[in-house]
């Protein structure tokens, strides 16, 4: 636990840490946008619907 605390403290102190922190925040924002878009577009519902149609086609043939 102490090594994680020391790593975070070193990232805050160092100038290079500011770049990595900004990149991490950007990456987190992109991940949140992708998750929001997936929820908005109901991706799970699309795959469920497609799966049931494929299974119906297979069962019908």
HELIX and SHEET records of a PDB file:
HELIX    1   1 UNK A    2  UNK A   13  1                                  12    
HELIX    2   2 UNK A   15  UNK A   40  1                                  26    
HELIX    3   3 UNK A   43  UNK A   60  1                                  18    
END                                                                             
